[in-house]
């Protein structure tokens, strides 16, 4: 009985394989097969006419420097390199928690006092507030660095107001 069931399942499986092979246009050079060939031909033609490309490392360096420049200039006011590298990617270049009209991963920082920011930074670093990203970013910073960062972020409202009045 087992052999009969296995035999029937084998015949059904082989039948489905044959049906798929016969019905698949890509297997016989049908429309789908030609589309794939066209893509290969187009790519080959484009690569002949394309100018010499940069290597991957050079492309990455260009992309990273463009992102760093964008992060530093997208805000209305200048920020320190430490803020750009540690905070801007999650809290926005001006601490608003938004960039290009879209909410970011981190909360709004602008408007908080330097004292509160410093206390929060120390708490994140020491593990009293749980956030693995923040702890990882702050673990190598000294308390003096944290104080500088908190003072800079605490000045953001005044910087924004000064730009409005210009």
C-alpha positions in Angstrom: 0.0 0.0 0.0 2.8 2.4 0.9 4.5 1.7 -2.5 1.3 2.5 -4.4 0.9 5.9 -2.6 4.6 6.7 -3.1 4.2 5.8 -6.8 1.1 7.9 -7.3 2.8 10.9 -5.6 5.9 10.5 -7.8 3.8 10.4 -11.0 1.9 13.5 -9.8 5.1 15.3 -9.0 6.7 14.4 -12.4 3.4 15.4 -14.1 3.5 18.9 -12.5 7.1 19.3 -13.4 6.4 18.5 -17.1 3.3 20.8 -17.0 5.4 23.7 -15.6 8.2 23.1 -18.2 5.7 23.0 -21.1 3.8 26.1 -20.0 6.7 28.3 -19.1 7.6 30.6 -22.0 10.9 31.5 -20.5 12.1 27.9 -21.0 11.4 28.0 -24.7 12.7 31.4 -25.6 9.2 33.0 -25.4 8.4 36.6 -24.5 9.9 36.3 -21.0 13.1 34.7 -22.3 13.5 37.6 -24.8 13.0 40.2 -22.1 15.9 38.7 -20.2 18.1 38.6 -23.4 17.2 42.3 -24.1 18.3 43.3 -20.6 21.6 41.6 -21.2 22.1 43.3 -24.6 21.1 46.7 -23.2 23.6 46.4 -20.3 26.3 45.3 -22.7 25.7 48.2 -25.0 25.5 50.7 -22.1 28.7 49.5 -20.6 30.6 50.0 -23.8 29.4 53.6 -24.1 29.8 54.4 -20.4 32.8 56.4 -19.2 35.3 54.9 -16.9 33.8 54.4 -13.5 35.3 55.0 -10.1 36.1 52.1 -7.9 33.8 51.1 -5.0 35.9 52.7 -2.3 36.0 56.0 -4.1 32.2 55.9 -4.6 31.7 55.2 -0.9 34.0 58.1 0.1 32.1 60.5 -2.2 28.8 59.3 -0.8 29.9 59.6 2.8 31.4 63.1 2.3 28.2 64.2 0.5 26.1 62.9 3.4 28.3 64.6 6.0 28.1 67.8 4.1 24.3 67.6 3.8 24.0 66.8 7.5 26.1 69.8 8.4 24.4 72.2 6.0 20.7 71.1 6.1 20.1 72.8 9.4 19.8 76.5 9.4 22.7 76.9 11.7 26.2 75.3 12.0 26.7 72.5 14.4 29.9 70.9 15.7 31.4 67.8 14.2 30.6 65.8 17.4 26.9 66.7 17.1 26.9 65.8 13.4 28.6 62.4 14.0 26.8 61.4 17.2 23.3 63.0 17.2 22.2 64.3 13.8 21.4 61.0 12.2 18.6 60.3 14.8 17.6 63.7 16.2 18.0 65.8 13.0 20.6 68.4 12.1 18.9 71.0 14.2 17.6 68.8 17.0 14.0 69.0 15.9 13.5 65.3 15.5 12.5 65.9 11.9 14.4 66.1 8.6 12.9 66.9 5.3 9.5 67.0 6.9 9.7 63.4 8.1 10.0 62.3 11.7 13.3 60.7 12.7 14.1 57.9 15.0 15.2 60.1 17.9 13.0 62.5 19.9 13.1 66.3 19.7 16.0 67.8 21.5 15.6 71.5 20.7 14.0 73.5 23.5 15.4 71.3 26.3 17.8 72.9 28.8 21.5 72.1 28.8 21.2 70.8 32.4 18.5 68.3 31.5 20.3 67.2 28.4 23.5 66.6 30.3 21.7 64.6 33.0 20.0 62.5 30.3 23.3 61.9 28.5 25.0 60.8 31.6 22.1 58.5 32.5 22.3 56.9 29.0 26.0 56.5 29.2 25.8 54.9 32.7 22.9 52.7 31.8 20.3 54.3 34.1 18.3 55.0 31.0 18.1 52.0 28.7 18.9 52.7 25.0 21.6 50.6 23.4 22.1 53.0 20.5 22.7 56.0 22.9 24.9 54.0 25.2 27.0 52.8 22.3 27.4 56.3 20.9 28.3 57.8 24.3 30.4 55.1 25.9 33.7 56.6 24.5 32.9 60.2 25.5 34.1 61.9 28.7 31.8 63.9 31.0 33.5 67.0 29.6 32.5 66.0 26.1 28.9 65.3 27.2 28.8 68.7 28.9 30.0 70.4 25.6 27.3 68.4 23.6 24.6 69.3 26.1 25.6 73.0 26.1 25.6 73.1 22.3 22.2 71.5 22.0 20.9 73.8 24.7 21.9 76.8 22.5 19.9 75.5 19.5 16.8 77.6 20.3 18.8 80.8 20.5 20.6 80.0 17.3 17.3 79.3 15.5 15.8 82.6 16.8 18.9 84.5 15.7 18.5 83.1 12.2 14.8 84.1 12.1 15.7 87.7 13.0 18.3 88.1 10.3 
